[in-house]
Amino acid sequence: MIVNIAHNLADRRLNNSELDNLDDQQLQINLWLEKVAKEQDKQAFAQLFKWFAPRIRGHGLQRFKQEAMAMELVQETMLLVWRKAPMFNAEKGKASTWIYTVMRNQCFDMLRKKQSRKEDSISEDLWPMIEEQEAAQEGDHFQKRLLLSHLNSLPLQQKQVVEAIYLQEMTQQELAVHLDVPLGTVKSRLRLAIAKLKSKLEAEND
């Protein structure tokens, strides 16, 4: 939470202190955005890109610590600026504030996707281990009993998610609807279950 507060303060400084003293520049930014909105003016957009790209990149480097993702944030943010420019209302705020809001929303989306990919990679790491271990054992009955013995060690809610997704082949979305819980809850239970199963399997292999 402290980190989020620090980022929010940084965002506000980015929106306010840096540009408040650039009245002429701010008027120019508003004009560029209005031209993009009304005329799809590519030259005006190029000027917006030139002005905001290094600032968005810097923000992305702070959040992601990766050049590739920082540049992806630049590209995706400015693409959204081009598409959504007609939604900007100069009477409700500065163009720079609006663009930085687009940037923050895109950044949050990328962070969520990054976390989701991390959860998927944990799953991909675990299940090949199970397949390899099962192939090395003798007899289908023993293999199934081995897997089920690990599942039975999980808390009920986590066991329910693993069985549904990997034994009953339900999707996470289908399971969320079936259990009447948010999709994020299913993902969280699966992540915890997989971490516990992976720990047990690795301990057996040592």
N, C-alpha and C positions, 0 to 999 in steps of 0.2 A: 504493500500500500504506500509506503514511504517513497518507493521508486516511482510509482504512478504519480504521486504528488509532485515529485521533482520534475518528471517529464511534463506534467501539465503546466508547471511554472515556466519551464523552458519554452513550451509552446506559446504561452502568453507573451513571453519576452520576444519570441520570434515574430509574433503578430503585431505587437505594440511598439516596444522601444526601438526596434530596428527601423521601423517605417514611419513612426509618428513624426520624425523630424525631416522627412522627405516628402513634403507636401506636393511639390511639382512632380516628383517621380510617382507619387501615389495617384495623382490625376492622370498621368500618362498610362499607368497600369489599368486604371478604370477604363480609359479610352480604348486601350488594346482589347480588353475583355469585351467591351461593348461592340467593337468591330467584329470580333469573332462570333459573338452571339447573333448579331443582326445580319452580317454579310459573309460569315465564314471566311473572314479575311486571313489568308495564310501568312502574310507578312506580319500582321499583328500577332498572330499566334507564335510565329518564330521569335518575336521580341519577348513575348511572355515566357517562352521556353528558355531563352537565353538568360532572362532575369531570374526565374525560379528554379531552374534545373540544379545549379550548384547548392542552393539553399535546401532543396528537397533531398538532394544526395547527402548533404551533411546530416540532416535529420535521420535519414535511413541508416547511415553508418553508426549513429548513436544507438539506434534501436536494434539493428540486426548484427552489427559488427562484421558485416560482409559486404564487399564492394558489389558483387553481383546482385544481391538483394536490394542494395541501395539504389542501383541503377534501374532495377525493375520497378522500384517505387517511383522513381522519376518518370519512367515511361508510362506506367499505368495511371499515375496521377494526372499527367498532362493529357493523356488520351481522354480521361474523364472530363477534364476541363474543356476540351474541344467539344465533346458530346453534350455536356450539360451547361455550357455557357449561357444558353437562353434562359436558364433558371435563375441566373444571378439578378438580384434586385439592388441597384445602387442606393436606393433609399433606405435599405435595411443594414447597410454596412459597407466596408471597403472591399474592393476586389481582392486584395491580398488576404484579408481575413477569410473570405469565401474560399479562395484557392487552398489556403492552409487547412481549412476544415475538410475539404475534399482529400487532401493529403493524409490527414490523421485518420479519417475513415478508411481509406485504402490501406494504411499501415496496420490498423487493427485487423482488417480482413486478412492481410498477409500473415500476421502473427498467429491468428486462429488456424489458418491453413498449415502453417509451419508446425504448430502443436499437433494437428491432426496427422500430418505426415510422420511425425515422431512416434505417435501411437501405432500407426500402421507398420512402421519399421520394426517396432518391438514384436508385433504379431508375426511378421515375416521371418524374424530371427528365430522365434520360438518353434514354430510348427515344423520347419525342416529338421530341427533337432529331434522332435518327437518321431518323425518319419524314419530318421536314421536309426534312432534307438530301437524302434519297433522292428525294423528290418533285421537288426542284429539279434533279436530275441527269437526263441523257438516256440512256435505255436500261436495261432491267432487268439486263442482264449487267454493265454498269459499276457499277450500284448494289450488286449483290451482291458484286462484286469489291472495292469500297470497304470494305464492312462486314467482309468476310473478311480484308482486309489489316490492319485494326485488330485483329481477333481473333488473327491470327497473331503479332502483336507481344506478346501476353500470355504469361506463363509457362504451361507445359503444364497444370498443375492448374487454374489460373484459366480458361484457354481452354475446358477440358473442362466446367467448370460453366456458363459462359455459353452454349456451344453446346447443352448439354442442356436448359437452362431456357428459352432464348429461340428456339432453332432447332428443337429436338425437342419443346418444350412440356412438359417434365417438371416436376412440382412439386419444390420443395426437399426435401420429405420423401421423395418417390420417389427422387430422386437420392441422398440420404443412404443409403437402403437399398441402392440399386444399387452405390454405391461402398463400402459397408460402413464409413462414417465417421459421426461424430456430426453431427446437424443443425447444430450451431453451427459446425462446420468448413466445411460448405457455405456457410452465411451469410457467414462470414468471407472465404472465397475469392471469393464473388460481390461482396462489398462492395469488396474490393481491386481486382477486375477492373473493376468499374463506374467506380471513381474514376480508373483509368488510361485507360479508353476516353473518359470524359468530358473528361479533360484533353487528349487528342489531338484530339477533335472541336472543342473550344473553340479550340485552337491553330489549326486549319484555318480557323475562322470569323473569326479576327482579321485 
